[in-house]
Amino acid sequence: MESGNFDEMLSAADGCRSPYRVLAEWLEAAPAELIEQRRREAELLFRRIGITFAVYGEESAEERIIPFDIVPRVLDREEWDRLSRGLKQRVAAINSFLRDIYGAQEILRAEIIPSDLIFANPAFRPEMMGRRTPGDIFVPIAGVDVVRVDPDTFYVLEDNVRTPSGVSYMLENREVMMLLFPDLFSRHKVAPVETYPEELLATLQSIAPRTAPTEPTIALLTPGPFNSAYYEHSFLADKLGIDLVEGRDLLVRDNICYMRTTEGLQRVDVIYRRVDDDFLDPLTFRPESVLGVPGLMSAFESGNLTVANAVGTGIADDKAIYSYMPQIVKFYLGEEPILSNVPTWRCREPDALAYVLDHLDELVVKEVHGSGGYGMLVGPASDAATRQSFADKLRADPDNFIAQPTLALSTCPTWTSAGLAPRHVDLRPFVLSGADRTRIVPGGLTRVALREGSLVVNSSQGGGTKDTWVLDD
């Protein structure tokens, strides 16, 4: 157990927390050679399946498998139920916020959020002003990054509501674990995650436009095989039983979207898009884009097509907007947030900027539009030259940064070359918001910082993944 960090397995008076007791007994009894053999088998399985991701700008490593840790993370049902309630509340507030921002803008009139944070934000899409989405759902699919600091406290680290990724790893992690560790599953009552594809399909069907038939046609729009998440796109299309399409496979005629098939044109009612806003429709956004479909926005605006997630949702996962989420929850739902934000300093505010500049060695500094662990400073792990460089960036463009304390993230047991060791983790559960109801499969994608002492869990920065078990017993 690392000093100052909550160890999710060992932080208990008797040395082992109850959700982990059976697993701990198994780990203690299992020979190291057996665990290492299973680890190698898991790696071989992932290579054979072809689960890869790409790191842009690294020609020597364009396709990689994400390192997989075979020691699962375990939550009991009470922990998960508390977390699940908070996730549903938060995503409901985000959907209300987006409806308002592209509608009456009551939160701006109430001066809860400064208007320039919306109108000067590159993720804000004025093309969506006054536009309704089926079921008033802007974010059918959300991935919310959660960290833990003690037995009772989860913080939301980030909201991912543009084109959240990672669910294929959650599903494949479970499949591999069930194959390699049937004896462990026989000793636990682990809540299933394999229902996610049917839950996602039901969610997408529920938000089809009114003009769609009873069984709407759904397609997954991908940028193509050179995209870093292409494996996930093809995986999900296969699991959902829908067509995987690129922009060249679609056309819009008379404000209706069609898919080219060997049997002629077929109308498409819902597009689950994994293409960023800028590239969706060259007639509305970037005219040079060859990834999107000319006229796609016209089909949406005419009420003949649902685009999931909706265009313009990126304003809600901006880190400056994130800092207002407690107020957003209260404003729209009239409730106290169940899940807390990490305390955040907005560097655009002079007093906050002064504090951050004086405490760079203690804080994590992030770009408001950054992602993937890039463009940030982890103060306690930085040298003086790096901190000086960030101080210069902050003074030059304070609006572009927020800062947060360096949290003592929880750790989970992880298999390393030296045996079991604690490593820092986060969790990305996936929340599905349909016109009928909200769905969450129990668990999510646990990401783990494999480097000792590291707090960065992103796969592009050397992180790995774990299976996440929610126990029903």
N, C-alpha and C positions, 0 to 999 in steps of 0.2 A: 504493500500500500504506500503510494507516494504521500509524503508529508503535506498536509493541508488539503488533500483531495479526497472526495467521497469515493470509496471503492465500493462498487455496486454489489460485489460478492462478499467482501470481508468486513465491511463496516457494521459490525454488530457486536453486542456484548459477548456473545459466545463464539465470535470469530467468523461466523458465516450467516448471511442474511437468508431468511426462509425461502425466497424464490430460487436460490442457488443451491440448496442443501443436497438435493439428489445429484445435481451436476457435479458439485464439489466432491461428493463421494466417488463418483465415477472417475473424475480426473485423478483423484488420489490413488485409485486402484489400477488405472490403466497404465501400462508401461509406456515410457516415453517413445520407444521404438514404434509402438502401435499408433500413437497420435501422429508421429512424423510420417508414417506410412500413409495414413488417411489424408494428411495434408497434401502429400505428393499426388495421391489419387484424385483429390479434389482439383488440384491444378491441372492435371491431365484431362479431367472431364471438362473443365472450362475451355481448355484449348481445343478439344474435339468439338464441343458445341459451337465454338467460334464467338464467344462473348468477348467483344473487344470494344475499345474506345480509342479515339485519336487525340493526339496533342498537337494542336496547330503550331507550326513553326519549328517542329522537331523532326527533321527528315529521317533521322536515324531510328525514330521510334514512332512511326505514323500509326501503327496499330499495336495495341497492348491489351493484355488481359488485366483487369483490375485485381490486385492481390486480394485473396479471400482468406479470412481467418476462420478456422473451423470451430472455435469455441464460441457458442452462441451467447448473445445477450439475453437476459431473462427478466421479464417484468411479471408481477402478479396481476390478477384481474382488477384489484382495487386501484393499483397504480395506473393501469391502462384506462380504466373508466374515468378517472379524474382528468387524465391527459386528453382523452377523447372528447369530453365535454368542453374543455377549453379550446380544442381545435375547431370544433363545430361552431362555437361562439365566434371565434376570431374570423373564420372564413365567411360566416354570415355577415359580419360587420364589414368585411372587405367588399362583398358583393353590394351591400347597401351604399358604401362609399363610392363605388364606381358608378352605380346608377345615378347617384346624386351629382357627382362631378361632371358627368355627361348629360345632366338634366338641369334641375333647378338650382344646384350649387348652394344649397342651404348651409352647408358647413363653412363655406367661404363667407356668406352673408353674416354668419354668427361669429366670424373672425376666430374660429378655432384653429384654422391652418392659414398661414399667409398665402395670398393668392398667387404671388410670384413663384412659389414652390410648385404650383400646378401649371400655370401658363408658360413659364420659362423652362419647363421640364421637357427634355427631348422625347420622353415616353408618353407625354400627353398628346392625344390625337384629336385635333379639332374636328376631323371628319366624322367623329362619333357623336358630336353634340346633337342632342335630341333624338338619338337612335335608341330604339328599344331592342332588347334581345329576348328570344323566346323564354318564357318563364321568368323574365327579368334576371336571368343568370348570366353574369359576365364571366365568372370563373367556375366552370364545371369541374376543373381539375386543378387542385392546389397541392403543392408540396411545401410543408412548413418545417423549417429546420429548428429543432429543439435541443437544448442542452440542459444538463442536470448538475446541480451543485451540492445537493444534500438529499436525504430521503424524501423530503416533502416539497422540494422546490425545483420546478422546471421553468426555464426561460425560453422564450422564442428568440432565436438568433436572426432568422431571416424568413421572409415570406416569398415564396417562389410561385408566381401566378401568371407568368407569360406562357412559357412552354416547359413546365417542370419535367425533369427527367430522373431516371434512376429506378423506376418501378420494375424494369425487366431484371435488374440485379436482385431486387427483393424476391422476385418469384423464382429465379434460377438458384439463388442461395438456398431457399427452402427445398427445392427439388434435389439439389446435390446433398444437402444434409440428411434428408430422408433416405436417400440411397446409401449413404456411407455410414449412418448411425441409427439403423433401425432399433437397436437395443436401447439407445437413449430415448427415442420417441416412445417406446413401449413403457417407459417409466414415467413419462410426463403426459399430461393432457394439454397439448399445445394447440391453441386456436389456429384455424386454417387461414392462410393468405391466398390460396390458389383460386378463390372465388373472385379475385380482383378483376380479371377480364370480363366476366359476366356482369359484374357490378358496373364497370366502366361502360359496357355496351348498353346496359339499361339506362344509365345516366344520359348517354348521348341520344338514345332513342327518345327520352322524355323531353328533350329540348329541341326536337325537330320542329321546323316551321309548321304553321297551321295548314299550309298547302300540301304537306307531305302525306303520303299514304300511311296506313296503319303500321306497316313495316317499312320505315324509311331506309333509304340507301345511304350508307355511311362510307366514307373513304378517309384514309389517313394520308395527308399531304406531307411528303418529305422533300428536303432539298436535294436528296440523292445520295449515292453511296460514298461520296467524299465527306459527308457530314460526320462530325465526331460521334453522334449518337445514332448513326444509321442502323446499327445492330438492333437497338431498341425499337426503332420505327418498324422494321420488318418483323421483329418478334411480336410486337403488339398487334400489328395487322393480322398476323397469322392466328394469334390467340383469340382475337375478336371475330375472326372470320369475315373480315372486310378487306377491300382492295387497298393495296399500297400504291399510291400514285405520285408522280412528279407533275410539275406544272404543265409540261407538254402533253400529259395524258388528259387534261381537262380543257374545256372551252366554255364560254358563256355566250348564249344566243337568246335574244329577247329577254334578258335579265334572268335566265335560268341556267344553272350550271349543269354541264353534261360531262360524262366520262366516255372516252373513246374505248370501245370494246370490239372484239372480233365479230360481234353480232350487231354492231352499229352503236349509235349514241344511247347512253343510259343516263337518265336524270340522277343527279346527286343532291341529297337533301341536307346532309350534315357533313362538314369537313372538320375532322380532328387534325388541326394543322400543327406541324412542327417546324414551320417556316416563320421567321421573324416578321413583324409588321412591315418593315421597310421593303421587303421583297415579295409581299403577297400579291400585289396588283400593280403592274407598271403604269396603269392609267391613273392611279390615285397616288401612289407613293413614288418609289425610285423608278424612273422610266427605263433605266438600263437593265433592270432586273430580268433575268431569264428563268428565275426559279418559280415565279408566281404565275398567275392566270389573269390576263387582261379582262377587266369587267367583273372580277370576283366581288368587289365591293358593291357594284350595282345590283348583283344578284342578292346580296345580303340586305341592302337598303330597300329592295323591293319586297322583302319578306319571303323570298323563295329559297333562302339558304341560311343555315346556321353555321357560324364559324366558331370553333371551340379550341382554345379560349378566345374570347372576343378580342377584336382589335382594340388597342389602347389600355389593356389591363396592366401593362408594365409600370404605369404610374403608381400602382399599389405596392410594388415590391422595391421601389426606390428607397434607399436607406434613410433619406431625410424624411420621407413620408412615414417610414417605419417608426420613427421616433415619436410620432403623434398617434400611434395605434391605441394606447390606453384611452385617449380622448375620443378617438373614432368609435371605439366600442361603446363608450358611455353615451356619445351623441346619438348614435343610431339605435342602440338596443336598450338604453336606459339601465344598463347593468355594469357592475364592476367586472373588469377583466379577470377571468379565471387563470389565465396564463400571463405572467408578467413579461414585459420587455426587459432586455438588458439596459441598465441606466446608460443614457446616451447624451453626449455633448454635441450640440450642433455648432460646428465651427463658424458658421455664418453669423453667429451671435457674438459680439465683441467680448463679453465676459467669458463665454465658453472658450473662445479662441485663446484668450490669455491664460486660462487654466490649463488648456491642453498643451500649449507651448511650454509651460512651466513643469509639466508632468509627463513629457514624452517617454521617459524611461519606464513609466508605470502603465501606460495605456496601449490599447490597440487602436490604430487609426486606419479608417477605411474610406475609399472613394464611394460617393453616394451611388454611383452607377456601376460599381465594380462587382465582379463575381469570380468564382473559382479560386479564391484565395490570392488573386493577383492584386497588385497595386495597393498593398496594405503594409502597415508597420506594426510589428509585435514588439513593443517597446522593451520589455525585459530581456528579450533575446537579441536585441540590436546593438550595434556599436555606435560610437559617438558620431562617426562620419555619416552613417545612415540616418541617424536622428537629425543631424543638421540639414541633410538633404530634404527630409520631410518637413522640417521647420520652414525651409525656404518655400516649399510647395504650398504649405498652409498659409503663409503670409501672402503669397501671390494669388491664390485662388481659394479662399476659405470656404466659399459656398460649396465646393466640390468634396468636402470631407466631413465625416462625423468621427467621434472618438468614443471608446467604451473602456471600462476597466478590464483588466486581464482576469477573466474568471478562473476560479479553481474548478475546471471541468471535471466531472466524474470520470472514473476509469473502470474498465472491465478487464477481466483476465483474457490474455491474448497469447497465442502460441508463437514464440519467437525461436530463433536459432539456439538460444540459451535455455529454452523451456518456457514455462508460464511466466508472464510478467504483466503488470498493469499498463494499459495504454488508454489515452483519452479518446472519448467517443462523442458523437452527436447522433441524432435520430431524425430521419425525414419520413414522417407519416404522410400518406396521401389521402386527401379529403375530396370526395366526389359529391358535388352539389347538383342535384337534378331538379326539374320542375315539380317532381313528386315528393322527393325526400333527400336527405343527406346520408351518404354512405361512407364508412371508413372500415377497411379491413384491419383487424387487430395486429398491430406491429408497425412495420415500415422498414426503411432501409437504414440500418446502423452503419455509419461510417467511422472508421478508426484511424487514428494517427499512428502509423506503424513505427515511426522514428521515436526513440525514447525521449520523453519530455516534450515532444512536439504537440502543438495545439491545432495544427492545420490538418484537417481530415480529407480535403479534396483529393480525388484520384489523380488529378493533374499535378499535384504537389506531393505525391508519394504516399497518399492515404490508401486504405483498403476498405473492405466491407465485411460485415458479419450478418448472419441470420439473426432475426429478432423474434424471441419467443414470448408470447403472452399466455400465461398459464390459466386454464379454466378451472383447475381444481384448487 
